[in-house]
Amino acid sequence: MTAHNNRSARTRLFALSLCFCAVLAACKEDNKPTPAAASPSPSASGKTQPAKDPARVQAAARTTYSQGYNRLIDDNRSVAAKYKSYVQMNVNGKSPSGNSFYGSPSDVQSIVDDLKKARADGSGDAALDAAVDGVVATGEKLVAVWTPMDPYYRSKSFLEDKWVKGRAADADMNAAFKGLLASIDKLGSELDRVQEASRTERMAKLKAEGDMLNYHTLASMAVAKKFVNGLDQIDGLKNKDAVAKVDAAASELQASLEELSKALEEAKAAAKAKGEAGKAPNYNYESLHGSLLNMIGQWRTFKDSKFPSTYKNIVSYYNSAVGSYNRGFGR
């Protein structure tokens, strides 16, 4: 895979869930004087509804933003994959193909609707909210352009009109897809920023509490993210400096995973010593640990084989680790 400067062509990585922000926000509020309670608001039925906790509402919005972003970049269901399949039709070329385009504007609309609902409450972060506004606007633009064309492509009407309608709409379809992809990348950058601030704060709290299992889990995910971000610069392994940096990150990650493994074994032993087998660490810790080890292995295999499929496996294992993290570790 060749590196590109624009983010829309770069490795698309799942965002960690931001749900732990709710915990942090609640902790902060505990250290403040209790504010006067907001006046409950009557519902349409006349019944009084309890006031919402702003911190929890904002944390929930951030989590929805993260989940929406993940859906927008989710492998073969991603907007980028759908656009790639559209481009492969070569609508305005000499020999268009009707065998590639897939997906539906309703797929995009569903995600946009969820983001709009969360955006109504807001995340408390102006730049993050603005990025979501961008995704909503460009997503609705794509839906508006794609929807009237959807029956045309599904019914293969281009075989009847010799691509006349398709060619007429091609510029708008391309522009709408590219607009949404740019907005998705902006949202990814803002989520990275907010996530990093939350992670740093969270790790400090975990270390102070002696929760080394979750501390090393977050530490490993941070190094893993540095590792995969470095992949964008390797230029098919031709950029030796970038390759060396990824190698260094791989070694750092392996060391971090060793610490995570120790913390995991200690947590298992502690649960067993207390006769609380049911309170042994959640399986997602091991799943995350294994995915990241496999990711390192696929990197080293890729350097040896240079197979594109192996490169894809590296990113897939990272996204699998994020999935384990996002599923949580509770019982």
Secondary structure by P-SEA (a helix, b strand, c coil): ccccccccccbbbbbccccaaaaaaaaaaaaccccccccccccccccccccccaaaaaaaaaaaaaaaaaaaacccccaaaaaaaaaaccccccccccccccccaaaaaaaaaaaaaaaaaccccaaaaaaaaaaaaaaaaaaaaaccaaaaaaacccccccaaaaaaaaaaaaaaaaaaaaaaaaaaaaaaaaaaaaaaaaaaaaaaacaaaaaaaaaaaaaaaaaaaaccccccccaaaaaaaaaaaaaaaaaaaaaaaaaaaaaaaaaaaaccccccccaaaaaaaaaaaaaaaaaaaaaacccaaaaaaaaaaaaaaaaaaaacccc
